[in-house]
Amino acid sequence: MDESRKQFGDWIKCTERLPKAGVPVLILFNGEVRIGEICWEYPSHEETYEAFRYWDCPYNDGQDWEVLDITHWMPLPKIIE
């Protein structure tokens, strides 16, 4: 088992695949596990009008991270009944 697999388990590298937009997932941010979701912004007032994506915390309005700040993600675990 390679070292990254031991450290991150079933984490998915963001360079390999991103989650569906707007779906909360676990993210790895500077070595800390947090909950985040990928979002798309469609500006209407900028010169380029180009859509861009960023990571956001669905439970903390205004807490967003640059796309490159998040290295890995994984689906939220199922709730125990």
C-alpha positions as CSV (number, residue, x, y, z in Angstrom):
1,M,0.0,0.0,0.0
2,D,1.5,3.4,-1.0
3,E,2.0,6.1,1.6
4,S,-0.8,8.4,0.3
5,R,-3.3,5.5,0.5
6,K,-2.3,4.9,4.1
7,Q,-2.6,8.5,5.0
8,F,-5.8,9.4,3.1
9,G,-7.6,6.1,2.8
10,D,-10.4,6.3,0.2
11,W,-9.9,10.0,-0.4
12,I,-10.2,11.1,-4.0
13,K,-7.6,13.5,-5.4
14,C,-9.2,16.7,-6.7
15,T,-6.8,16.5,-9.7
16,E,-8.5,13.2,-10.7
17,R,-12.2,14.0,-10.1
18,L,-14.4,16.5,-8.4
19,P,-17.7,15.9,-6.7
20,K,-21.0,17.0,-8.2
21,A,-21.6,20.8,-7.6
22,G,-23.7,21.7,-4.5
23,V,-23.3,18.3,-2.8
24,P,-21.6,18.4,0.6
25,V,-18.5,16.2,1.0
26,L,-15.6,15.8,3.3
27,I,-12.6,17.8,2.1
28,L,-9.0,18.0,3.1
29,F,-7.9,21.6,3.6
30,N,-4.3,22.2,4.9
31,G,-4.3,18.8,6.6
32,E,-7.7,19.3,8.3
33,V,-10.9,17.5,7.5
34,R,-13.9,19.8,6.9
35,I,-17.2,19.7,5.1
36,G,-17.4,21.6,1.8
37,E,-19.0,21.7,-1.5
38,I,-17.8,22.7,-5.0
39,C,-19.7,25.7,-6.4
40,W,-19.9,27.5,-9.7
41,E,-20.0,31.2,-10.0
42,Y,-21.5,32.8,-13.1
43,P,-20.5,36.5,-13.0
44,S,-22.6,39.0,-14.9
45,H,-20.7,42.1,-14.2
46,E,-17.1,41.3,-14.9
47,E,-15.3,41.9,-18.2
48,T,-14.7,38.2,-18.9
49,Y,-18.1,36.8,-17.8
50,E,-16.4,33.5,-17.5
51,A,-17.8,31.0,-15.0
52,F,-15.4,29.7,-12.4
53,R,-15.6,27.2,-9.5
54,Y,-14.6,27.4,-5.9
55,W,-15.0,25.4,-2.7
56,D,-17.5,26.6,-0.1
57,C,-18.7,25.6,3.4
58,P,-22.4,24.9,3.2
59,Y,-22.9,25.6,6.9
60,N,-20.9,28.9,7.1
61,D,-22.0,31.6,4.7
62,G,-19.0,33.4,3.3
63,Q,-16.4,30.7,4.1
64,D,-14.9,29.8,0.8
65,W,-11.6,28.3,-0.3
66,E,-9.7,28.5,-3.6
67,V,-10.0,25.4,-5.8
68,L,-6.3,24.6,-5.4
69,D,-6.4,24.8,-1.5
70,I,-8.5,21.6,-1.4
71,T,-6.4,18.5,-2.4
72,H,-8.7,15.6,-1.6
73,W,-12.4,14.9,-1.0
74,M,-14.6,11.9,-0.2
75,P,-18.4,11.4,0.1
76,L,-19.9,12.0,3.6
77,P,-20.3,8.8,5.5
78,K,-23.8,7.3,5.8
79,I,-25.7,8.2,8.9
80,I,-26.0,5.3,11.4
81,E,-29.6,4.3,12.1
